[in-house]
Amino acid sequence: MSAPTTARPALPPCAFAPRPYTGPSYEEALAMRRRHVNPGVFTFYAEPLMLVEGKMQYMWDHTGKRYLDAFGGICTVSVGHCHPEVVAAASEQNETVQHVPTIYLHPAIGEYARLLTSTLPDPLSRVYFVNSGSEANDLAVLMARLHTGSHDIIALRNCYHGGNAAGMALTSHHTWKYDVPGPIGVHHARAPYPYRGPWGADDPEAGRKYAEDVREILDFATPGRVAGFIAESIQGVGGAVEFPPGYLEHAYAHVRSAGGVCIADEVQSGFGRTGTHFWGFETQGVVPDIVVMAKSIGNGFPLAAVVTTDEIAEHMTDRIHFNTFGGDPVAMVHGKKVLEIMLRDDTREHCRIIGDRLVTGLRALQDKHPVIGEVRGRGLMLGVELVKDRTTKEPATTECMAIIEHARELGLLLGKGGLWGNTLRIKPPMCLTADDADFLVAVIDAACAEAG
């Protein structure tokens, strides 16, 4: 590679000093993992990165090198790594009682459910807590099938809904999908992907046109059998693909007219990350029947939830359905404190302000670097799709990984996504500052120049 053509960006100052790392060496940690951990648990980067401490938007490796986390632990860290108020609340609960299953009464589950449902529109008022987004999507599909008495589910191409067997059945993104039993009855509609689809962002009717594929599936593939339609409000793993206006409105109308229910997967787009709204589905002006949430809900704690209506929730009383750790007091106190901080500090508005700054900077880079095909997304859920040629839109997969590797060297952690692994995924903790945003843009500028 040629030498960088821009100056090396400097990380913004940070008053926090990490503790000296005294654990196993890098070599020992790598050897233990390779020997004892399933090889399917992969590591990122050509040379695995060993992170040992985090504080708000920053992380440190075993050598003490600091990084700006622009991927938020895969969109999981919301209010910041080791936020002191969250740590204190969870520690206090840990010292009181660590585990009370929901077969007993404890106030934490009701208190948190009350606060969480207050952020959602009517009639979404009933919560079932679980441990992961994969579990939550599995449960949401079960609820849809119980409520409708039907089986078939419509999902989207380019989607990702989890790593369990049911989630993989819903997922169409080939990178994350094994040939597992269970896809029978799952149909994948055309992804409303304006950059690569037949109808672009310049078509005011694009949303309606993409939704026609949902109607056709209902007409010809699943007459009288549809249980529901599931979609991420913005496709995450698929590369921060934002749907054209009106898409969900039309898709929901088609599904409901056929007797199905509508499921919003808010695992990545929820909790104010879009900046303009607290929930991603609100950007499309719709109200789903079931909402799935995880990741940002727990700020790194294994917590997820399914929220639905009274009517749909009632079907869960027909049999015993029990989650050992869903609703656990430590998880509930943890999640409630995270949400309280979001509401008190108006992190949604902060995401809008910093996200707008990032988009402005990244689109300026698009004018400078031909490898950048599109900058898209909202708030702090952004994607930068890279192409070898803007006319053919050939995916720049190799260049994407080269940019991510160079960004790491400069102190920035990015993710990647998209069907071809050619999209930079930017989903940092919501405490990102303006100076951090400028650093992020400067690093991508330098990395794009390095990649040629």
KAFEN-V764776 format. One record per backbone hydrogen bond with DSSP energy under -0.5 kcal/mol. CO is the residue of the C=O (numbers start at 1). NH is the residue of the N-H. Records with the same first field share a line. If there is no record, write none. Layout:
CO = NH  NH
This chain:
16 = 18
25 = 29
26 = 30
27 = 31
28 = 32
29 = 33
30 = 34
31 = 35
32 = 36
33 = 37
38 = 41
40 = 42
46 = 48
49 = 51
50 = 62
53 = 60
55 = 58
56 = 81
57 = 69
58 = 55
59 = 67
60 = 52  53
61 = 64
65 = 61
67 = 59  69
68 = 70  413
69 = 429
70 = 427
71 = 74  75
72 = 76  77
76 = 78
78 = 430
80 = 83
81 = 56
83 = 87
84 = 88
85 = 89
86 = 90
87 = 91
88 = 92
89 = 93
90 = 94
91 = 95
93 = 96  97
98 = 330
101 = 104
106 = 109  110
107 = 111
108 = 112
109 = 113
110 = 114
111 = 115
112 = 116
113 = 117
114 = 118
116 = 119
117 = 120
121 = 124
123 = 125
126 = 308
128 = 306
130 = 304
132 = 136
133 = 137
134 = 138
135 = 139
136 = 140
137 = 141
138 = 142
139 = 143
140 = 144
141 = 145
142 = 146
143 = 147
144 = 148
145 = 149
152 = 227  228
153 = 155  187
154 = 230
155 = 189
156 = 159
159 = 172  173
164 = 168
165 = 169
166 = 170
167 = 171
172 = 174
173 = 176
174 = 177
176 = 178
178 = 180
180 = 183
183 = 186
185 = 153  187
187 = 155  189
189 = 157
191 = 193
192 = 194
193 = 196  197
198 = 200
200 = 203
202 = 204
203 = 206
205 = 209
206 = 210
207 = 211
208 = 212
209 = 212
210 = 213
211 = 214  215
212 = 216
213 = 217
214 = 218
215 = 219
216 = 220
217 = 221  222
222 = 225  226
225 = 151  152
227 = 261
228 = 154
229 = 263
231 = 265
233 = 243
235 = 240  241
236 = 239  240
237 = 418
240 = 242
241 = 235
244 = 247
245 = 207
246 = 250
247 = 251
248 = 252
249 = 253
250 = 254
251 = 255
252 = 256
253 = 257
254 = 258
255 = 258  260
256 = 259
261 = 229
262 = 289  290
263 = 231  265
264 = 266  292
265 = 233
266 = 270
267 = 296
269 = 274
270 = 273
272 = 275
273 = 380
274 = 276
278 = 271  272
279 = 282
280 = 283
281 = 284  286
282 = 285
289 = 309
290 = 264
291 = 307
292 = 266
293 = 305
294 = 296  297
295 = 298  299  300
298 = 301
301 = 303
304 = 130
305 = 293
306 = 128
307 = 291
308 = 125  126
309 = 313
310 = 314
312 = 315
313 = 316
314 = 317
315 = 318
319 = 321
322 = 324
325 = 328
328 = 332
329 = 333
330 = 334
331 = 335
332 = 336
333 = 337
334 = 338
335 = 339
336 = 340
337 = 341
338 = 342
339 = 343
340 = 344
341 = 345
342 = 346  347
346 = 350
347 = 351
348 = 352
349 = 353
350 = 354
351 = 355
352 = 356
353 = 357
354 = 358
355 = 359
356 = 360
357 = 361
358 = 362
359 = 363
360 = 364
361 = 365
362 = 366
363 = 367
364 = 368
365 = 368  369
368 = 370
369 = 372
371 = 373  387
374 = 385
376 = 383
378 = 381
381 = 378
382 = 426
383 = 376  385
384 = 424
385 = 373  374
386 = 396
389 = 393
394 = 388  389
395 = 397
396 = 400
397 = 401
398 = 402
399 = 403
400 = 404
401 = 405
402 = 406
403 = 407
404 = 408
405 = 409
406 = 410
407 = 412
408 = 411
411 = 68
412 = 414
413 = 70
415 = 425
417 = 423
418 = 421
422 = 386
423 = 417
424 = 384  426
425 = 415  427
426 = 382
429 = 432
433 = 437
434 = 438
435 = 439
436 = 440
437 = 441
438 = 442
439 = 443
440 = 444
441 = 445
442 = 446
443 = 447
444 = 448
445 = 449
446 = 450
447 = 451
448 = 452
